[in-house]
Amino acid sequence: MSVEQSEQSQQPTPPRADQRPVTTTLHGHPRTDEYEWLRAKDDPAVIAHLEAENAYTQARTAHLADLRGRIFEEIKARTLETDLSVPTRVRGHWYYGRSFEGRQYGASCRVPVTDPDDWTPPQPAADADPDQPALPGEEVLLDLDALAEGHEFFSLGGSSVSPDDNLLAYATDVVGDERYTVRVLDLTTRDLLDDVLTDVLGGVTWGGSADHFYYTTVDDTWRPDKVWRHRLGTAQADDELVFHEPDGRYFVGVGRTRSRRYVMIAASSKTTSEFHVLDAADPAAQPVCFAPRTDGVEYSLEHAVIGGQDHFLVLHNASGPEFELAVAPAVPTALADWRPLLAHDPAVRLEDVDAFADHLVVQQRSEGSTQVRVLDLGPDASAPITADRFVEFPGELATVGAGNNPAFEQPTIRVGMTSLSRPSAVYDHDLRTGELVLRKQAPVLGGYDADDYEEHRLWATSVDGVQVPISLVVRRGVRGPDGTAPVPVLLYGYGAYEASIDPYFAVGRLSLLDRGAAFAIAHIRGGGEMGRHWYDDGKLEHKQHTFDDFIACARHLVESGWTTPERIVAEGASAGGLLIGAVANQAPQAFGGFVAGVPFVDTLTTMLDAALPLTVPEYDEWGNPSDDPVAYARIAGYAPYENVADLPYPPILAETSLNDTRVLYVEPAKWVARLRERAPQADVLLRTEMAAGHGGVSGRYRAWEDRAFSLAWILDRLGLAGQEPLS
């Protein structure tokens, strides 16, 4: 036996799922699925198969164990484990979070405001021991590590202090399925009230007083469809149903305006929205529709006081796809009576507006860059904008945005900035003077210097001639003395739901960059980086543009000398996992490896089953293959599971979670099984977290270990597993 044959014989054998074919026919197309049986989560055979896949993955990656450990320690060594957030003022208190060395989750805290006229946040002692206050008078609201004790998974869905500052409603999930349990803590006595609400989506919204709050629940398809009003001291079974949305395309949400004047209920599909308004001061208020839904018209509401009178700001797309900011009376108002404040501009995507006592803050994007815009309000309601300016930050690839600004009367706004090389920074911008004050930049230990890295904006040409932006970061010097040597690249993409993957900093990424790789984001159509038209041109009948753009970005990196095909690993998660699966089928030779996180790869099966979570609301994103033969053919043409063939796939790592309600574990499980069957030479690994949801494991140390696993595999594929980090 040769050495090569001996090594091959010692390789573990990949699991093979049983084939139990089921054939269906729709629109004249017969379709056979051999692995649908893996959907039976309660079947011991399914769990055994997933565990066998995990064991195989561990065996195949055993040689990376030391590298995983080193990456984990690198992340840990660069992170200030005992740290605090910048305090945020809400009514009579400053609120902040604390993290502690050796603890997974940390704590939320507050201290009283000592000077009502001073909006300068206090500076907590960064080196305070966990059992010592970081500020005089510190009150620990929630000790999250104590709440998580005894649970393999823990997530805080949200917490909210009552209007009188005496009660804290908080929501927890200890499974990962995003169905939360709400409890109410008396902050004076530290006793839990008898009120316990189950199967709540996220947190709660208090009314105008501390005796009631609002919350949302989901239907059988995990669609938020109901808003309830709960009166403290009563059973959940007695809660009042305030709003119900029967249309399966619409999601429901509830919140309170910054002015605390109104409670807002939003019902939104992918293309249409409708708002209902309640008087926050009235505990028996019934919702009043501001403007009935009109198919294709999206709008949102924000309460503003202009010229001493209540108004609603309406951000809407009735005048154009990039949205317009209008003003209307604070009563039900027809679209024709919305008066423009910022008219539609095809070059500027208006994304959000926040109203304050004397100012409006608009978040927008133009030419792929994010911007924060401040509008000064004057006393004349007919011409309320007296000044219009931007909060300026340096850097072409900086990502900026408004932060947590809960107080209507606050004279400053919290804004944030980050980039591929610069850690997130928190600033206060004085609305009166325009002064910008740095409150904190996220610390990166170990002598990190952002100037050791260079950022680039590249442009790839897609097959239809459209220019697609790429953001890239690389360590200075790794491309050789003349700066042109090819380097390995991790190329990330998403491309769906108008979600923008703007440049951002990640500590874990330094373990990649410091070993000589570059990291790039492909800002492909289907996302929102270039405006609403960028999204529209990457969904439904235009979905192929998403895949074409990503492949074009990979090829541009090769043609421009940045790298070679075998040294590109592509990564995406959720809808980005669909991207990875599709390009793996369409251009396997353009890449050296693929990482698909919680991947939406069994797209056709999911979109054919209206009983599954999120299917019906997503018809406007992908199409309805059950009723539309054209949509069926289109999805079948790119769905990764449908198009697996005996292709020269590079190695693939698929990662999922057993309790994911957004993209069920069965999708990557089936995909990997079919890859093994139809492409027997493919090297495919499946890793399933057995106690986690869509966002992966909980707790920062477990999250670091999870990312270290992926990064070690990526570095191995890039040929850098044995490379020591540059100092």
N, C-alpha and C positions, 0 to 999 in steps of 0.2 A: 504493500500500500504506500503511495506517495505521501509526502508531507501535506500537500494540498488536499488529498483525499482524506487524510487523517483529521485535518482541521475541520473539513466539512462534516465528517461523521460525528464530531463532537458538538456541532451546533445544535441548539435545542430545536425541536420540531414545532412549527407554528400551529396553533389550534385550528381546527377545521370545523366550522359550524355545519350541523346537519342541513341538508337541502330538503325542504318540505314545500315543493312548488305549489303555488296557487295561481291560477290563470283567470284574469278578468278581461272583459272587452268593453271599451267605451269609444264612442265616435268611430266605430269600425276598426279600432286598433286593439288587437289582443296584446296582453301584457302579462308576463309570468314573473312572479316574485318568489324566490326560493327561501328567503330569510325573514319574511314578515313575522314568523313565529317568535323571533327574538323580542318582539314588542311586549310579550307577557312578562312583565316585571316581577310578578309574584311566583313565576315558575322556577323551581329550584334549578332546572336545567339551564335557564337563561343566566341566573346568577353564577352558576358553575362555569359557564362559558366565559363570562366577563372576568371572573377570577382567573381562569386559565390564560386569558389574554394578558391580564396584568402580570401573571407569573412569567409568561413568555417575554413580555417587554422588559421586566426586571432582569431576566437572564441575558437578554440581548444587549442590555445597556450596563451590565455589571462592570465592564471595563471603564465606565465613566463615573463610577462611584466616587473616586477621589476627586475628580474634577468638579462633580456636583458639590462636594463638601467644600472645596476651595471657593467656588463661586458664592455659596451661601455665606461663607465667612467674609468674603469680600464685600458683599452687600451689607452684612452686619457691621463690618468695620467702618464702612462709609456712612452709616446711619447714626445720627445722634438719637440713641434709644430713649433717653430721658429728655423729653422736649415738651414744648407748650405751643399752642396756637396763639395768634394775636387776638386779644379780647375784642368781642363785638358787643356793642351796647344795645340792650333791649329794655326800654322803660327805666326802671330804677336799678338795673344790675349790668355788670360786665360779665359776659359768658366766654368761656374758653375751654379747650380740651387739653388734657395732659396724657403723655405716654411715659412709660417707665421701663427701664432696662429689665429684661427677663419676663415681661408681661406681654400677652398677646394683644390686648384690646385697649387698655387705658381707662380714663375717667373723664367725665364732663363736670365742669365746676363753674362757680360764679362768685362774684364779690359785689357788695353794694357800691353804687355810684356815690362818691363823696362830694363832688362839685357838679351840680346839674348843668352849669354853663361851660364846663370843660369837656370837650369831646376827644381829648388826647387819651388813647388807651393806656391803662397802667401796664407796667412791665413786670410780669411775674418772674420770680427767681428761677432761672433755668436749671440751677443745680440743686433745687429743693428735693429732699428725700421723699419717697412716696407717702410716708406717714407724716410729712410736714407740709403746712400750707405754702403755696407758691406766692401768695399775696395775703396781707392781713385781712382777716374776716372771711377767708375762703370757705365756701360751702360745697361739698362734693355732692352733686346731684345724683349721678349714677356711677357706680363702680362696675364697669363692664366686665372685668375679669371675674368678679363675684357672680354676676348674672350668668356668665358663660360656664361656670364651674359645673362639671359633670356632663357637659355636652360636647360631643365631638365637633359639632358645627354650631356657630352662633352668629346672628346678624341682628343689629339694631336697625329696625325699619324706619325709625324716626322718633323724635321726642319733642314735646311742645309744652311750654309753661303756660298756665292759665292767665287770663288778663289781670288777675289780682296778684300774680306772682307766687301764689301759695301752693299750687298743685302742679304736678308734672305727669303728663300722660306719655307713656312710651310703649313702643311696639317691638316685640322680639320674635325671631324665627330660629328654631333650634334644629331644623331639618334641612332647609335649603330649598323648599318649594315655594317660598315667598308668600306663604299664608301666615299672617302674623297674629300674635296674641297681644292685646292692649291691656295694660294695667295702669292704675292711677296712684301716684305716690303723694301723700301729704308732706310737703316740705317742711312744715313746722314740727309735726310730731314724728316724722319719718315712718309713719304707718302706711301700709297699703290699704286703699279703700276696697270695699267689697266688689266694686265694678271690675269685671273681667270680660273682655270681648274677644271672641275667637274668629278665625278665618277673615281677618281684616287685611286689606291691601295697604301696606305701609302704615303711616302714622295717622294722626287725627288733626282736625282744624277746630280750634275753640271758637265759639260764638262770641258775642260781645260781653259775656259775663262768665263766671267760673262754674255755672251750674249746668252747662250743656256743651257738647261738641259734636262735630260732624265727622263721618268716616265713610269709606267706600268698601264695597264687597264685590266679589267676582261671581260670574255665572259658571256653569259646568264646563265651559270652554276656556276658563281662566280669563275672561274678558271683564274688566271692571264696568259694571252696568247699573249699580245702585248706590245712592247716597242716603245715609241714615242720620237721624238726629238722636243722640243719646243724652238722657237726663241723668245726672249723677244720682246714685242711690237707687236706681231702678235696674231691672234685669234686662239683658240684651234682647230677650224675647219680646219685650214691651217697647223696643225702640221704634221710632216713627220713620217710615219710608218717606223721604222727602222728594226723591227724584228717581225715576227708573227709565232707562233707555232700552227699548226692546229691539232696536235695529242692530243686528249683529256686526255691522261694519263700524260701529261707534264705540269709542272708549269714553269713560266718564271720570272726571276728576273734580276735586273740591279744594278751595283755598280761600284765604281772606286777604283783602287788599291791604297794602302797606299802611294806608290811612286808617285801617281798622273799622272803616265805615260800612263795608259790604262783605258778605260771603258770596263767592262766585262758584258756580257749577259750570264746568265746561263739558260739552259732548262733542267729540271730534272723531272724524274718520280720517283717512289719509288725504282726502281732498276737500272736505267740507267741515265746518264747525258751527257751533251754536252755544251762546252763553245765557245762563239764567242767573238772576241776581236776587239775593235776599238781604234784607236789612239786618246787619249783625246785632243790633241792639234789641231786636224782637225775637225772643226765644220760641215764638210760634210762627215766625215768618214763613211764607210759602214762596217758592221761586217764581220769578217773573221773567219771561223771555225778553231779552234785549232786542234781538233781531232774528226772526225765524231763519232756519237754515236754507240756503240756496245752493243747489248742487254746484260744486266747483269753487265756492267762495269760502275761504278760510279767514277767520278773524279772531282776535283776542281783545280783552278789555282790561283797562287799567284806570283806576279812579284818580282824578286830578282835581285840584281846586284852582280855578282860573278866574281872575277878576272877582274873587270872593264867592264864586258860585261852584257848585258841584258839576263836574263834567266827566264823561268817559272818553278816554283815549282809545281809539280803535285802530289796531294794526291789521291791515287787511290786504288781500290780493285782488279785489274787485276791479282795481284800476290798472293792474299789471302784475306779472308773475313775481317781481322782486319786492312787492309789498309797498304800501303807502301808509303813512301815519295821519289819521284824521281825528277830529274832535266832534263829540256829539253831546246833547243833553244827557243827564243822568237819569233818563227814563227810556222806555222802549222807543227806539228810533229806527226808521227805515233806512236802508242803505243810501237812498237818494239824498238823505239829509245829513250824511256824514260830510263834514267840511274839512278839506285837506289842510294839514299843518306842514308835513313833508311830502310833497308830491312824488309819485312813482318815478324812479330813475332806473332805467335799464342797466346802468353800470353799478348800482349800489343795492345790495340785498339788505333790507332792514329786517333784523332778526328779533329784537325785543326792545321794550321801552319800560322804564321805571319812572314813576312820578314821585317827586318830593315837593315840599311846601313851596319852593320857589324855583325849582329846576326840573327838567326832564333829562334822563340819561338814556341814550339810544345805543344799543349794540348793533353793529352792522359789519358787513364785509364788502371789500371792493378789490378786484384783481387778485383774488386769492388771499388777501390779508384781512385780519380782524381789526376792528376799530371801536373805540369808545368815544361817543360824541355827547357833549353837554349843551343843552338848550336852556338859556335863562328865560324865566317867565316874568312878564310885566303885568300891570294891573288892567290892561285893556284886553277884554275877552275876544274882541274882534281881530286883534293882531297881537297875540300873547307872546310870541317869541321875540325877545329883545336882543339876544346874542346867540351865536352858534359857533362852537369851537370843539376841537379834539383834545383828548388827553394824549399827549405825545410820548412815545417810547422809541428808543433807538433800535435798529436792527431790522433787516429785511424779513427775517423769518421769525420775528417775535409774535407770539400769540398773546393777545390781551383780552380782558373781559372784566365786566363788573362783578364784584364779589357779593358777599352777604351784607345787605344794607337794609335792615328791617325797620328803621325808624323813619317815619314820614318827615319829621322836623329836623333831621340831622343835617348839619352844615357841611359835612364831609361825606365822600363816598369811598368805599373800599374797592380798590381795583387790583387786578392781578396780572402778572406777566411771566411768561416762560418761553423757552426756545429749546431746540434740540441739544444745545450745549449749556444753557443757563438754567439753574434750578429755579423753581417757582418763587416769585417775589411778591410780597403783599405791600401795597401802597395805600395811603390815604390821600385823596385829592380834595383840597379845599374848594368847595363850590363857589365861595365868595372871592377868593384871591387867585385861584388857579394853581396854587402851590401843590407840588407833588412830593410827599414825604414817604421815604422807604421805612416801613415798620418792621419788616423781617424778610430775609431771604432764606429759603430752606437750606440748612447747613449740610454740606457734604464733607465728611471728615477725610483724613488721610492725605492732606495736601492738595486737594482737587483745585485745579485752575482752569476755568472755562476757556482761557486763551490757548490752552494746549490742544484745542479742537477747532476745526474749521467747518462752517456751515455753507451749503451751496443750494441754490435754486436752479434746477435743470428743467428742460422742457423736451418731452418726447412727442413725436408725431404719430398719432394713431392712424389706423388704416384708412379712415375717411378724411385725413388731413387735419383733424382737430389737434391743437397743442395741449398736451397734458402736463401739468406741473409735477415735479418731483422735489421733495425736500430731503437733503442728505447731510449727514454729519460723519466726520472721519477724524481720527487723531492726526495732528500735524506730523509730517515726516514719514508716515508709513507708506506713502506712494513714491518714496525714493527721493534722491537729491533733486531731480528735475520735476518732481510732483506729477508724474504721468504713469507710474507703474500700476498695473491692475491689482486690485485688492478684492478679497471676498466681501460679499454684500448680503445683508439680511434685508429683504424687500418686503415691506408691510403694506397691506391694502384692506379696504372694507368695501366701499362703493354701494351703499344702499340707504334708504330711508332719509335721504338728505342729511345724514350724519357726517359731519366734517371731522376728519382726522388731522387736526392742525398740529404743527410742530410742538412737541412737549418734551420735557426732561424726564428721564427715568434712571435711578441709581443703578438698577440691575444691568442696564444697557452698557455701563462703563466696563463691565467684565468682557463684553464683546469688543468694544472699541479699543480697549487697551491691549488686546491681543492681536490687533491689526486688521480688524474688519471695519467696514462702513455700515451704517444703518440708514435706510431710505424709506420714505413714505411715498407711495404712488397715490396722488390725489385724483383718483379716477372718477369718471362719470357714474352717477348713482348716488354719490355723496353731495355735499352742499358747498364745497370749498370755493367754487366759482360762481355761486348764486343758485337760485331756484332752477334756472334753465339747465344747469349742470346735473341736477337731480332728475328733472323731467327727461333728459336725454340719456338716462341710464336705467330706466325702469320699463315695465310692460313690454311693448313691442321694440323698445330700444335697449333691452337688457344686454344684448350682445356687446354693446359699446363698452360696458364695464369690463368684460373679459378682454376685448381687443385692446383697451387702454392699458391694462395691467401688463399684458404681453408686450405691448409697444414700449412700456417703461423698462421692462427687463432687457429688451433688445437694444434700447437706446443706451443703457448702461454699458452694454458690451461694445456697441459701435463707437461710442465716444471714449473708449479706452479705460473705463472705470473698472471693469471686471471681465470675466469670461463666463459662459453659460453654466459650466459645471461648478462655478464658485458663487452661484446665486442660490440662496435658500429663500423661498417665499413663505410668508406667514400671514394668516388671517383667522378671525374668530367669528362665530355665529354666522351672520350673512357674509362676513369675510371668509368663513370656512366654505360656504358655497362658492365664492370666488376661487378659492384654492382648488377645490375639487373640479371646477369647470376648466380652469387653465391647465390642470394636470392632464385632463383628457385632450384638450385642444392644442397644447404646446409642451408636451413633457420634456422635449429635448432642449427647451430654452432655460431649464432650471436644473440645479443640482440637488434639490430636496424641497420638501413641502412640510409645513407644520399647520395643521388644521385644528383649531380649538373650538369646542362645542359646535361642530360644523353642521350647517343646514344643507346636508348633501342629498337627502332623500326628498327633494323638493316636490316632485310630482305626487308622491304618496301623501305627503302632508297637505298639499293644496287640494287634493281630491277628497279629503275627509273633513267635512264641516264641523264635526264634533271635537276635533282636536283643538288644543289651545292655540289661539291667535290666527286660525286659518281664515275665517270669514273677514275679519278686519283687514287682512292682507291681500284681499282680491285686488285692491287698487294699486298695490305694489307689484304683484306678480301676474295677476289675471285669475280668472275663474275657470279652471280646466274642466270642472264638472259640467258646466253649461255651455262653454264656448269651445268649439273644436279648434279654433285658431290658437287660443290660449293653451289648450292641451298640447298641440303640436309644438308650440314655441317652447314651453317649459320642458317637454320631453326632449327637445333638441339640445338643451344645455344642462339639464339636471345631472349632477355628477353620478349618482347611482345608476341612472338609466344608460349612461354612455361609457361605463367601464368596459374596456376591451383589452386585448393582448397587445399593449403598447409598451414602449420603453420607459416606463415610469422610473424616475429617480426615487430614492428612499422617501417614505412618507411616515410622519408621526401624527396620529389622530388622538386628541385628548378630549374627554367628556366627563360628565358628572351624572351619577345615577338619578339624582332627584331634580334634575333640570326640568322646569316646566315650560321653558321657552323653546328650546331645541332638545327634543327627547333623546336620551342616550342611544335609542334604537337606531337613529339615523347613522351615526358613525359606525355602530356595531355591524349593521347590514352592509355598509359601504366597504368596510375592511374585509368582511367575509366574501363579498363579491370580487374584490380586488384579488384576494388569494385564489379564488376559483378561476377567474378569467384571465388573469395576468400572473401565471404561476412563478415567473421570475422576479416579480415585484417584491421589494423589501418593505413590508408594511408593519407598523406597530400600532397597537391600540392601548391607551391608558385610561382607565375609568376610575374617577374618584367615587368611592362607594358611599360617601357621606358628605355630599356637597350639591350645590345648585349651579345655575347658569354662570354665576360669577366665580366659580371655583371654590377652593377651600376657604375657610374663614381663619382669622388670626394672622398677624403680620409674619410671624416666624414660619408658619405653615405656607403662607403665600410666597415667602422667599424660597423655601425649599421647592415649592412647586415650580417657580420660575427658574430656579437653578437646574432642575431636571431638563426643562425645555432648552435652556441656553447651552447646557453641556452637549445635548444632542445636536444642536445647531452648530456649535463650534466643531464638533466631530465631523459633520458634513462639510464644513468650510475648510477642513484641513488644519484647524488651529487648536485641536484638543491638547496638543503637547506644547503649545506656545505659552511662555511665561508672560504675564502682564508687563507692559512698559511702566517704568517708574516715573 
